[in-house]
Amino acid sequence: MKFEKINNKGQAVLFKNPYLEMLTKGHPAVIWGMYIPLLSYILYLGYRDYNFKVQSIVLLFFGGMIFWTFFEYIAHRFIFHLISDKKSLQRFAYVMHGNHHHYPRDRQRLFMPPVPSIILAALILSVMYLMMGSYAFGFFPGFMIGYLLYASMHYAIHAFAPPFKFMKPLWRNHHLHHYKDEHLGFGVSNTFWDRIFGTMFDLDKEKEDKEKVEELMFRKQK
């Protein structure tokens, strides 16, 4: 997904139909507000209908969060950066993620919008239920909280400087993914899987380009 110009203003037009275009945008508060009650209820169903102990629910929940980090890496590397000669697949990759590289300051497309998000979440829950049975009622909420934390971290990386020094490698890894090499640095919420699979930038050798970083940030340039 190489672009001749990275746009620091505006946003990509994904659909000509204004109603479909509207469905491609979402606000973080709306997505969090939509999922917290829903996920809480799913956890409650697991406790009420399947007699899960609190300890079991906690273990399943955190197992789902940990699994999300692996899913995040695989999806970002092999789906969002899909390489294909087919225009339909190129279009899919652009709608899912390429538009973010093209318009990195677009705040409205860092969270999956409500309608497609709910549809996809329902499909994921169905698959998990088929594979795991009732355990999905603990695992799925953790998986989705992992997603929400990932999307929030992604937003923060573009919006703010790292709040703590130990978080700077995470920030730099993602910034370098944008302006240096999109085939490295796939981790957003963490760098663990980049280190495991050898796609982590060598931050000791990479010079920090403050001008390029500034172009990726939401805040206005000075």
C-alpha positions in Angstrom: 0.0 0.0 0.0 2.4 2.6 -1.2 0.9 6.1 -1.8 2.5 8.9 -3.7 1.3 11.3 -1.0 0.3 10.8 2.6 -2.7 13.2 3.2 -2.5 15.1 6.5 -6.0 16.5 6.0 -9.4 15.1 5.2 -10.3 11.4 4.9 -10.7 8.8 2.2 -14.0 8.4 0.4 -14.7 4.6 0.6 -18.2 4.6 -0.9 -20.1 6.9 -3.2 -23.3 6.1 -1.4 -23.6 8.6 1.5 -25.4 6.1 3.8 -22.7 3.5 3.2 -20.0 6.1 3.7 -21.6 7.1 7.0 -21.4 3.5 8.2 -17.6 3.5 7.8 -17.1 6.0 10.6 -17.2 5.6 14.4 -16.3 7.4 17.6 -14.4 5.6 20.3 -16.9 6.6 23.0 -19.8 5.1 21.0 -18.0 1.8 20.5 -17.0 1.5 24.1 -20.5 2.5 25.2 -22.0 -0.1 22.9 -19.8 -3.0 23.9 -19.4 -2.7 27.7 -23.0 -3.4 28.5 -23.2 -6.2 25.9 -20.0 -7.9 27.1 -21.0 -7.6 30.7 -24.3 -9.3 29.9 -22.5 -12.2 28.1 -20.2 -12.7 31.1 -23.3 -12.7 33.3 -25.0 -15.4 31.1 -21.9 -17.5 31.5 -22.1 -17.2 35.3 -25.9 -17.6 35.5 -26.7 -20.3 32.9 -23.5 -22.3 32.9 -22.5 -22.1 36.6 -19.0 -20.9 35.9 -17.0 -20.1 39.0 -15.7 -16.5 39.1 -12.1 -17.9 38.9 -13.0 -19.7 35.7 -14.5 -16.6 34.1 -11.5 -14.6 35.0 -9.1 -17.1 33.5 -11.2 -17.4 30.3 -11.5 -13.6 30.1 -7.7 -13.0 30.3 -7.1 -15.9 27.9 -9.3 -14.1 25.4 -7.4 -10.9 25.9 -4.1 -12.7 25.4 -5.4 -14.4 22.3 -6.5 -11.1 20.9 -2.8 -9.9 20.8 -1.9 -12.8 18.5 -5.0 -12.3 16.4 -4.2 -8.6 16.1 -0.7 -9.4 14.8 -1.9 -12.0 12.3 -4.8 -9.8 11.0 -2.6 -6.8 10.6 0.2 -8.6 8.8 -1.7 -11.0 6.5 -5.2 -9.4 6.1 -4.8 -5.6 6.5 -1.6 -5.6 4.4 -2.8 -8.2 1.9 -0.7 -8.2 -1.2 -2.6 -9.3 -4.3 -2.9 -8.5 -8.0 -6.7 -8.8 -7.8 -8.4 -5.4 -7.7 -11.2 -6.7 -5.5 -8.7 -7.8 -2.8 -6.7 -4.6 -3.1 -10.0 -2.7 -2.6 -10.7 -4.9 0.5 -7.3 -4.1 2.0 -7.8 -0.4 1.3 -11.2 -0.3 3.0 -10.1 -2.3 6.0 -6.7 -0.6 6.6 -5.1 1.1 3.6 -7.1 4.2 4.0 -5.5 4.7 7.4 -2.0 4.7 5.8 -3.3 7.1 3.2 -5.0 9.4 5.7 -3.2 8.8 9.1 -4.9 11.8 10.7 -8.4 10.5 10.2 -9.7 9.9 13.7 -13.0 8.5 12.6 -11.7 5.2 11.2 -9.5 3.8 13.9 -12.4 1.9 15.5 -14.5 -0.4 13.4 -17.8 1.4 13.0 -20.9 0.2 15.0 -22.9 -1.8 12.4 -20.1 -3.8 10.7 -18.5 -4.2 14.2 -21.6 -5.8 15.7 -22.0 -8.1 12.6 -18.4 -9.3 12.8 -18.5 -9.7 16.5 -21.6 -11.9 16.2 -19.8 -14.1 13.7 -16.8 -14.4 15.9 -18.9 -15.3 18.9 -20.7 -17.9 16.8 -17.4 -19.5 15.7 -16.1 -19.4 19.2 -19.3 -21.0 20.5 -19.0 -23.8 17.9 -15.4 -24.4 18.8 -15.5 -23.9 22.6 -19.1 -24.3 23.6 -20.1 -22.4 26.8 -16.5 -21.4 27.4 -17.0 -18.7 24.8 -19.1 -16.8 27.2 -15.9 -16.0 29.2 -13.4 -16.0 26.3 -15.2 -13.8 23.8 -15.7 -10.8 26.2 -11.9 -10.9 27.0 -11.2 -11.1 23.2 -13.4 -8.0 22.5 -11.9 -6.0 25.4 -8.5 -6.8 23.9 -9.8 -5.3 20.6 -11.1 -2.2 22.4 -7.8 -1.7 24.2 -5.9 -2.2 20.9 -8.0 0.4 19.1 -7.7 2.8 22.0 -3.9 2.3 22.0 -3.8 2.9 18.3 -5.7 6.2 18.8 -3.4 7.2 21.6 -0.2 6.5 19.5 -1.4 8.9 16.9 -2.8 11.5 19.3 -0.2 11.8 22.0 3.4 11.4 22.9 4.1 8.2 25.0 3.1 9.0 28.6 5.9 6.8 30.0 9.4 6.2 28.8 9.0 2.4 28.7 6.2 2.9 26.2 8.3 4.8 23.6 9.4 1.6 21.7 5.8 0.8 21.1 5.1 4.3 19.8 8.2 4.3 17.6 7.5 0.8 16.2 4.1 1.9 14.9 5.4 5.3 13.6 8.1 3.5 11.7 5.5 1.1 10.3 3.8 4.1 8.8 6.6 6.1 7.3 9.6 3.7 7.1 8.5 0.1 6.1 4.9 -1.2 6.3 6.2 -4.8 6.2 7.6 -4.5 9.7 6.1 -3.3 13.0 2.7 -5.0 12.9 2.1 -4.9 16.7 0.0 -1.9 17.9 -1.0 -2.8 21.4 2.3 -4.6 22.1 5.6 -5.5 20.4 5.7 -9.1 21.7 4.7 -10.9 18.5 6.9 -8.6 16.4 9.8 -9.7 18.5 8.8 -13.4 18.3 8.3 -13.4 14.5 11.3 -11.1 13.6 9.3 -8.1 12.3 10.3 -5.7 15.0 12.2 -2.6 13.9 15.8 -2.3 15.2 15.1 0.8 17.2 18.8 1.2 18.2 19.7 1.7 14.5 16.6 3.6 13.3 16.9 7.3 13.6 13.8 9.0 14.8 12.4 11.4 12.2 10.5 13.9 14.2 9.1 15.6 11.1 7.6 12.4 9.7 6.2 11.5 13.2 4.5 14.8 13.4 2.8 14.1 10.1 1.2 11.0 11.6 -0.1 12.7 14.7 -3.6 14.1 15.2 -2.5 17.3 16.9 -1.8 20.3 14.7 1.7 20.9 13.5 3.4 23.8 15.2 
